[in-house]
Amino acid sequence: MEDDQFPQEDIETIAKNAIVGTLGDCAYNAKKVGDWTNSMTDTILKELQGLNRPFKYVVTTIIMQKNGAGMDTGAAMHWDANKDGLVCIPWENGEMHVVLTIYGVSLNVDNVGDEED
């Protein structure tokens, strides 16, 4: 894989490890959701930085108690599909649903289509 390509598989591994490492078999606790989210985000961003790839990353996390309610998520992007990417990891245990999404936007921008004055 070239250093400027979106590292999909590496990011999936990092995200899954962060979820399992933080939540494991935890029971849902609304008071801990903020701490869990911060812990996963910090872990993921440190690991992503270690990949030394030319990307700006955004990490979002949804943690929802399993209570019979439905949950839908969506994402729309306007970017270079050849360089940028996202990884969305759904995860659950007996008490909660988690949706962790990592967006990677390439820092190597081509100015194709820019008009000269």
C-alpha positions as CSV (number, residue, x, y, z in Angstrom):
1,M,0.0,0.0,0.0
2,E,1.3,3.4,-0.9
3,D,1.8,5.9,2.0
4,D,-0.8,8.3,0.6
5,Q,-3.6,5.8,0.3
6,F,-6.3,5.5,2.9
7,P,-5.3,2.7,5.3
8,Q,-8.7,1.0,5.6
9,E,-7.6,-2.3,7.1
10,D,-5.2,-0.7,9.6
11,I,-7.9,1.7,10.8
12,E,-10.5,-1.1,11.1
13,T,-8.0,-3.0,13.4
14,I,-7.2,0.1,15.4
15,A,-10.9,0.9,15.9
16,K,-11.9,-2.7,16.9
17,N,-9.1,-2.9,19.4
18,A,-10.0,0.4,20.9
19,I,-13.7,-0.6,21.3
20,V,-12.9,-4.0,22.8
21,G,-10.1,-2.6,25.0
22,T,-12.3,0.1,26.4
23,L,-15.7,-1.6,26.6
24,G,-15.0,-5.3,26.7
25,D,-17.8,-6.8,28.8
26,C,-18.9,-3.5,30.4
27,A,-22.5,-3.0,31.4
28,Y,-24.1,0.1,30.1
29,N,-23.7,3.1,32.4
30,A,-24.8,6.5,31.2
31,K,-22.4,8.2,33.6
32,K,-19.4,6.5,32.0
33,V,-20.3,7.1,28.3
34,G,-18.3,10.3,28.1
35,D,-15.2,8.7,29.6
36,W,-15.5,5.7,27.3
37,T,-15.9,7.9,24.3
38,N,-12.9,10.0,25.3
39,S,-10.8,7.0,26.0
40,M,-11.6,5.3,22.7
41,T,-11.0,8.5,20.7
42,D,-7.7,9.2,22.4
43,T,-6.5,5.7,21.8
44,I,-7.5,5.7,18.2
45,L,-6.0,9.1,17.4
46,K,-2.7,8.1,19.0
47,E,-2.6,4.9,16.9
48,L,-3.5,6.8,13.7
49,Q,-0.8,9.3,14.3
50,G,1.6,6.4,14.6
51,L,0.7,5.3,11.0
52,N,2.5,8.4,9.7
53,R,0.0,8.8,6.8
54,P,-0.9,12.2,5.3
55,F,-4.5,12.4,6.6
56,K,-6.6,14.5,8.9
57,Y,-8.8,12.2,11.0
58,V,-12.1,12.8,12.6
59,V,-13.5,10.2,15.0
60,T,-17.2,10.0,16.1
61,T,-18.7,7.6,18.5
62,I,-22.3,6.7,19.4
63,I,-22.9,4.6,22.5
64,M,-26.6,3.7,23.1
65,Q,-28.1,1.5,25.7
66,K,-30.0,-1.6,24.3
67,N,-33.5,-0.9,25.3
68,G,-35.5,-2.0,22.2
69,A,-35.3,1.4,20.5
70,G,-34.0,1.5,16.9
71,M,-31.0,3.5,15.8
72,D,-30.2,4.7,12.3
73,T,-27.1,6.6,11.3
74,G,-25.9,8.1,8.0
75,A,-23.1,10.0,6.5
76,A,-22.6,12.1,3.4
77,M,-19.3,13.4,2.2
78,H,-18.0,15.6,-0.5
79,W,-14.4,14.6,-1.1
80,D,-11.9,12.9,-3.3
81,A,-13.1,9.2,-3.3
82,N,-9.7,8.1,-4.6
83,K,-7.8,9.5,-1.7
84,D,-10.2,10.0,1.2
85,G,-12.1,7.4,3.1
86,L,-14.1,6.3,6.1
87,V,-14.3,3.3,8.4
88,C,-17.6,2.6,10.3
89,I,-17.5,-0.1,12.9
90,P,-20.7,-1.3,14.5
91,W,-20.2,-3.2,17.8
92,E,-22.5,-4.4,20.5
93,N,-22.6,-6.5,23.6
94,G,-25.5,-7.6,25.8
95,E,-26.3,-4.0,27.0
96,M,-25.2,-1.5,24.4
97,H,-24.8,-0.6,20.8
98,V,-21.8,1.3,19.5
99,V,-21.1,2.9,16.2
100,L,-17.6,4.2,15.8
101,T,-16.8,6.1,12.6
102,I,-13.4,7.4,11.5
103,Y,-13.1,9.8,8.6
104,G,-9.8,10.3,6.8
105,V,-9.2,13.3,4.6
106,S,-6.0,13.4,2.6
107,L,-3.6,16.3,3.2
108,N,-2.3,15.8,-0.4
109,V,-4.6,17.9,-2.4
110,D,-4.6,18.1,-6.2
111,N,-5.7,21.4,-7.6
112,V,-7.3,19.8,-10.6
113,G,-10.0,22.1,-12.0
114,D,-8.5,25.3,-10.5
115,E,-8.6,28.0,-13.0
116,E,-5.8,30.5,-13.4
117,D,-6.6,34.2,-13.4
